[in-house]
Amino acid sequence: MLHSAGKLMNVKSVKRMRVFLIESPSAIDILNGESEAETLRPICRLLGHEFASTIVRSNQEFETAVKHITSIDENHVPKNRRGMPLCLHLAAHGNKGGLAMGAEDASWELLASHLRRFSKEMTHYSGPLVLVLSSCGSESQKITSLFTDYAKRNTNFRPPVYVITTVSDEEGEVYWRDAVVAWSIFYHQTGDAVLSDKDEMKTIIDKIALTGAGALKYFRWDEEKKKYMCYVSELNEYVHGA
């Protein structure tokens, strides 16, 4: 009975999403086996998420990968699996100016122009959209401000409900080992039932900060204000109250 009850509880508590990871590793990353996709794939599938990934080595390949994602047709999946959150996870090297797609630089403006397709052409997709940026400097991204401008000019544009980024340390770095731990916790804690509750999302960001393994920042789309509201945890694993 205890084993049966445990199985039922696990099934009931699963929070599923569709996670599509686009990764642009350097040649050294590949040699060292430092891949977010290879680490997160078994974790996400264990948690019940659908997971797919692709590697891109240029801006053109990135644009093609985003176009491919927008071809998702919910008519080809069972009705009970429609409306799942769709998370586009970008993992690359970067800085405050943008990301590196292979040997090419991609400014936030260029990335936003490609990612605009992810929202504008996904009006047929019934589930919420989430954008993840995993790189050095991504907390300073300009995509959310550009998306806000797009939304003002185009009523058909549907901004991602959340844009989640890594947070660089004092040297401006995000270490691979910290990023994969942070994202593992994020995907363990996040799902359809959680995305609609900003307080639960803040709690997840706080939990990750307390592990000491990196930190995340969220930008939440406020439909009434028509802009993104940001949150980053001020908690610290080394600071304790009296």
Summary of the structure (lengths in Angstrom):
residues: 242
radius of gyration: 17.7
end to end distance: 43.3
largest distance: 57.8
contacts: 732
relative contact order: 0.13
helix: 43%
strand: 22%
